[in-house]
């Protein structure tokens, strides 16, 4: 027993860090690891990517077509889906996107207008709005927790 009757294992250096890392890994199991371009996904009969856990991540064809209508052909060939928003304890109640083309796509898809500009290499969204974007984006946007 360690201090004040608690098991010594609770005080092992790095123990909490390893536990948090393990839990983040479980939370992020559904993330797509091999993203595809919008153009490539539009050519597929059943547009999908594989997740870290090996499951299929499907895309809503209507959302893909809508996105294609909002971007140039070159942008559709460059944009990789799903766009990944990063949530972290360091960011408080916000998520960050560091992909300029992904930010342009989300802003156009959601009709943000001048709201949530891409500045200094990133776009910041409130976490609650990010969850709504993921919910309505037909698989085109995901959130990674880090």
C-alpha positions as MATLAB code, in Angstrom:
seq = 'XXXXXXXXXXXXXXXXXXXXXXXXXXXXXXXXXXXXXXXXXXXXXXXXXXXXXXXXXXXXXXXXXXXXXXXXXXXXXXXXXXXXXXXXXXXXXXXXXXXXXXXXXXXXXXXXXXXXXXXXXXXXXXXXXXXXXXXXXXXXXXXXXX';
ca = [
       0.000    0.000    0.000;
       1.120    3.472   -0.815;
       0.255    6.776    0.798;
      -3.028    7.028    2.719;
      -4.129    3.457    2.055;
      -4.345    3.702   -1.755;
      -2.795    0.981   -3.910;
       0.671    1.840   -5.215;
      -0.462    1.232   -8.829;
      -2.566    4.404   -8.720;
       0.633    6.387   -8.365;
       2.603    4.738  -11.173;
       4.132    7.453  -13.368;
       2.420    7.549  -16.748;
      -0.431    5.277  -15.695;
      -3.111    7.895  -16.281;
      -1.523    8.902  -19.583;
      -1.596    5.283  -20.787;
      -5.229    4.919  -19.731;
      -6.251    8.159  -21.495;
      -4.369    7.073  -24.624;
      -6.145    3.697  -24.552;
      -9.567    5.330  -24.207;
      -8.871    7.826  -27.004;
      -7.916    4.893  -29.210;
     -11.271    3.272  -28.506;
     -13.149    6.505  -29.183;
     -11.282    6.970  -32.478;
     -11.845    3.385  -33.718;
     -14.524    4.631  -36.113;
     -12.214    7.111  -37.851;
     -11.482    6.664  -41.533;
      -7.779    6.046  -42.011;
      -7.560    5.878  -45.815;
      -9.490    8.840  -47.087;
     -10.505    9.126  -50.749;
     -10.993   12.105  -53.006;
     -14.475   13.432  -53.603;
     -14.030   12.651  -57.315;
     -13.088    9.011  -56.587;
     -16.007    8.536  -54.187;
     -18.443    9.864  -56.795;
     -17.276    7.158  -59.224;
     -17.987    4.339  -56.757;
     -21.278    2.432  -56.930;
     -21.311    2.328  -53.119;
     -19.106    5.212  -51.898;
     -17.260    4.109  -48.764;
     -13.935    4.088  -46.918;
     -12.528    1.782  -44.232;
     -12.217    2.777  -40.581;
      -9.432    1.955  -38.131;
     -11.531   -0.929  -36.857;
     -12.030   -2.274  -40.404;
     -15.675   -1.278  -40.669;
     -17.191    0.437  -43.676;
     -17.759    4.212  -43.497;
     -20.503    5.043  -45.999;
     -21.121    8.379  -47.707;
     -24.481    9.818  -48.663;
     -24.436   10.167  -52.453;
     -26.642   13.293  -52.326;
     -24.108   15.027  -50.076;
     -21.258   14.024  -52.406;
     -23.116   15.451  -55.402;
     -23.955   18.612  -53.520;
     -20.304   19.057  -52.545;
     -19.209   18.467  -56.138;
     -21.563   21.246  -57.222;
     -19.960   23.640  -54.734;
     -16.344   22.956  -55.753;
     -14.359   23.062  -58.980;
     -13.378   19.795  -60.703;
      -9.774   20.300  -59.527;
     -10.951   20.828  -55.942;
     -13.135   17.695  -56.129;
     -10.050   15.746  -57.226;
      -8.000   17.176  -54.359;
     -10.494   17.179  -51.452;
     -10.093   14.064  -49.296;
     -13.126   12.794  -47.443;
     -14.132   12.626  -44.778;
     -12.858   16.012  -43.654;
     -11.477   15.561  -40.130;
     -12.167   18.028  -37.331;
      -9.840   17.729  -34.319;
     -11.217   17.955  -30.778;
      -8.803   18.194  -27.872;
      -8.898   19.173  -24.233;
      -6.441   21.945  -25.126;
      -9.089   23.551  -27.343;
     -11.780   23.888  -24.717;
     -15.247   23.817  -26.281;
     -13.961   24.053  -29.873;
     -12.725   21.863  -32.698;
     -10.104   22.799  -35.278;
      -9.711   22.084  -38.967;
      -6.306   22.741  -40.524;
      -7.273   21.838  -44.115;
      -8.072   24.946  -46.192;
      -9.991   23.052  -48.875;
     -11.873   21.054  -46.234;
     -12.810   24.326  -44.534;
     -14.028   25.751  -47.840;
     -16.130   22.629  -48.422;
     -17.703   22.701  -44.953;
     -18.393   26.423  -45.147;
     -20.085   26.010  -48.555;
     -21.998   22.869  -47.553;
     -23.294   24.464  -44.359;
     -23.848   27.941  -45.808;
     -21.747   29.627  -43.122;
     -21.164   32.742  -45.228;
     -18.604   34.909  -43.453;
     -18.909   32.970  -40.202;
     -16.051   30.726  -39.083;
     -13.363   31.923  -41.498;
     -10.204   29.956  -42.258;
      -7.429   32.106  -40.730;
      -3.843   31.498  -39.732;
      -3.976   27.954  -41.106;
      -7.124   26.824  -39.324;
     -10.869   27.090  -38.929;
     -12.330   26.897  -35.422;
     -15.880   25.731  -34.724;
     -17.774   25.383  -31.451;
     -17.948   21.718  -30.467;
     -21.765   21.718  -30.482;
     -21.850   23.052  -34.060;
     -19.207   20.534  -35.129;
     -21.381   17.690  -33.859;
     -24.311   19.021  -35.879;
     -22.130   19.324  -38.998;
     -21.013   15.698  -38.598;
     -24.611   14.595  -38.091;
     -25.888   16.304  -41.253;
     -22.869   15.875  -43.563;
     -23.677   12.376  -44.756;
     -20.335   10.896  -43.754;
     -18.291   13.696  -45.332;
     -17.077   15.039  -41.960;
     -15.697   13.233  -38.919;
     -14.338   14.286  -35.516;
     -11.079   12.908  -34.137;
     -10.446   13.183  -30.406;
      -6.871   13.764  -29.369;
];
